[in-house]
Amino acid sequence: MAGLFDTQARDYANARPQYPPLLFSFVAKHTPYRRLAWDVGTGSGQAALPLSEIFERVIATDVSEQQISYAPRRPNITYAVTPRAMSLEELESTVGAEGSVDLVTVAQALHFFELESFYGQVKHVLRKPGGVFAAWCYNREAVVNPSVDRVFQDLYRASDPFWTPARQLVDNEYATIDFPFRGVAQEGSGEEERGSSTAPIKFWATKELGFEGYLSLIRSWSAYQIAKGKGVELLDDEIVARLKEAWCASGEEVKTVTWPVSLRIGVV
């Protein structure tokens, strides 16, 4: 993951979605202690900020100094740039001692991690019993309206060769990602499912964007930067013209862009 989002850190901060309050209230409902949360792969703080309204303290870490430079500041959020792999000593000095963390979250980043070692660290710092792990992702279906979405699908198909293999885990809504945690009751997720499970739970994220903001969203893709590095401009004149024509057809410059968000949540 290191370096994949450095170049487009500003686009990422400005154009990526705001996660729904319902997601955080659902996670909080299943977190009996709310003193310390660790947000891993925080990026520009999209999850750290709402977590700071629920938890006394939030430790938000990322491998990208550029990404963190765009994150919002709060007195109870501590941001830290970490190496891709932390030693146990680094983990405890940066995040906390064994059993000191109430919640660990990963938003739109778990598919980049080396899961066996990461899960070992998660289980080390989470309190026992009662510690909660939550990870979520949103896939390519950034819905605007049928006209824009049709052009978007053409663009996304053109981007296929430039996504890393881990992207398949996102397209599968994290349903197939390794998840060695015990389930929680899913009632109240918006779908009124009952029973204990770690199956993905669906939420919806939104962002109000103008046309230039929509293009910034696409430029924030790791695939866009990979393609650009190989001399391929995914947002060439033709596709931008098609997108602009579809965008302007409704007469509204600012539109609501919607993403389906899939949450996996469990306890140690």
N, C-alpha and C positions, 0 to 999 in steps of 0.2 A: 504493500500500500504506500510505502514511503515514496514521495515524489510524484505520485499519480495525480495529485490535486494541488500541487504547489503553484504551477503556472496560472491556473484559473481560480485561485483562492478567492479573489474578489467576486467573480461571477458566481461561485458556489455560495458565498455568503449572501449575495443579493437575490438570487433566483431560486434557491432550493426551497421546498415547501415548509410550512409551519405545521408541526405535528399537532394533532387534535387534542384539546383538553381532555376529552373522554378517555384517550389512551392513558394519559398520566393519572387520571383519577382511578382508572381500572387497576393500574400497577400499584398505586398507593393503597388501594383497598386491600391488596394482598400482601402488603409490606407492614408487618405489625410494629416495627421499630423504624423511626424516621430521623435518626441522628446524622448518619453519614451515607452518602451515595457516591459511587465511583462511575463516572461516565467515560467509557473507553472509546477512543476514536472520535473524540468530541467534535472534530472539524472546527467549524466556526460557532459552536455552542448552541446549535438548534435544539438539543435536548437538555443541555446543562441549565439554560435559563429557566424553563418551566420546572425543572427538578429543584431549583433553588427556592422556589415558592412553596415547596412541600417539605424539604429536608433542611435540617439545621445547617449542614455543611455539604458542599459538593466538591469533590476532586475531579477535575476534567482533564484528561490526558490525550495527547495526540503526538504522532511522530512528526507532524508538519508544523514548524514554527510559523510559516506563512498563514496557514489556516487559522491557527489560534490568534494571530494578530488581529483578525476580524471579529473575534468572539466578543459578545457583550460582557461588560464587567459588572459584578455584584459583590458586595462585601463578603458574602458567604460562599463565593465560588473561588476556588484556587485552580488556576490553569498551570499545567506543566507539560513541557516537551520531553518526551521519553524516547529511548532507543526502541527499535523494532522488537527486540527481545530484552526483557528486564530480568536481572538476577533477583533472587529472593531478597537480598539486602536492598537492592534498588526499589523493589516492589514495596517493601515495608517502610522505607524512608520516604517514598513519594506518596503512597496511598494510605497505608496503615498497617498495624500489627495483625497477626493472625486473629481471626474472628471479630474484627473491629468494624466491618462494613455491613450495613443493613441491606443495601441494594446495589447491584452492578448492572449497568445498562450499556447496550451497544446499539446505536442507531445507524443503519445503512452502512455497516462496516464489517460485520462478523464474517462475511464471506471472504474477506482479505486475510483473516488471521490464521495462524498455525494453531489449530483448535486444541490439540492434545495438551500442549504446554500452556496455552491460554486458560483452558478450563481448570488446569491444576492450580493456576494462580487465583482464579475466581474462587475456587473452593477453599483455598488457603485463607483469603481475606474475609470471606463471608462469615457472619455470625452463625452459630449452630446451637440450637435450631433457630429457624425464623428468617435466615438469609434468603434473598430472592435474586434471581437472575432474569433479566428481560432483554430480549433483542428483537429488533423489528427492521423491516425493509419495505421499500416501495418499488414497484417494477416499472416497466417502460410505458405503461398505459397512462400517460399524462393527458387527461381528457380536457378538451376545450369546447369544441362543438364538432359536428360531423364534417364540415368543410375543412377545418384546420386539421382534424384528426386523420383524414384521408391522406393529406400531404405528409403529415408526420409519419405515418406508417411507411410510406415510400422512403423517407429519410432514414427511419430506423432500420429498414431492411438493408439499405446501403451501408449502415454502420456495423452490421453483423460481424464482418471479419476483424474488427478492431477491438471488440470486447475481450477481456481476459476470460479464461474458462470458468472462473469463479462466478461469472455473471449468471450462469445457468441456475445457481442456487437462488438468486434473486428472482429470476423468471419463474422458478418453482415456488415462490413465496415462502422460502425457508422450510418448506414441508419436508425436504430431503436432507437438510443439514443435520449433522450430529448434534444431539441435544441431551446430554446425560443428567437431566434433572427430573425431580418428581413433579407431577402435575398440580395445577390449582383448579378450583372451581371456576367455570367460565361464565356463569350467569352474570348478567349486567354488562356484557361486552357490546351490546347493541343488537345481538342476534338471539339473546336469551337461551344460549346453550347451557346445559346443566351437566354436572358431574365433574370429575377431576381429569384433566387432560393437559398435554403440552402441544396439542395441535394448533396450527396458526389460527389466530383470531383476527377478524377483519375490521379495520377502521378506515376512515377517509381523511386525507390531508388536503389542504388547499393553499393557494397562493394567488394574490391579485397581481397580475402582470400586464404591462403594456407589450407592444410587439418587440421592442428592443430588449425588454426583460426576458421575453420568451426565447429570443435568440441567445441571450446570456445563459439561460438554463441549458440549452443544447451545448453551448461552448463549455459548460462546467462538467460535461461528461468526461470520464476518463477515456472513452473510445474516441471522442473528438480530438483530444490531445495526442493520443497514439496515432490516429490517422494523419493529423497535421505533421507529426514527426516523421511520417513516411511519405510526405509530399502530397497527401490527399486532403483536399478541402471539402468536407462534407456539406458545409454551408456555401456552396458555390452560387453564382449569380442566378442560375435557373431555379434552384430549390428555394432560395430566399424570395425571389419574385413570386413563386407559386404560394409560398407561405403568406406573404404580405397580401396577396390578392384574396386569399381565403380569410385572413385575419380581418381585413377591412370590409369584407362583404356585409357584416352585421351592423357596421356603423359605430361600434363601440370600441374605443382604443384599449381600454383596460378590461381584461376578462378574468374570470375565475378559472384557474387551472386546478384540476382535481386528480389526486393519485390514490389508488387503493394501497393501504398500509397493512402489512401482515405482522402480527406480534406473536412471538414465542415467549412464554413465561413459565418459570418453574422454581422450585425451592430445593435447597440442599438437604 
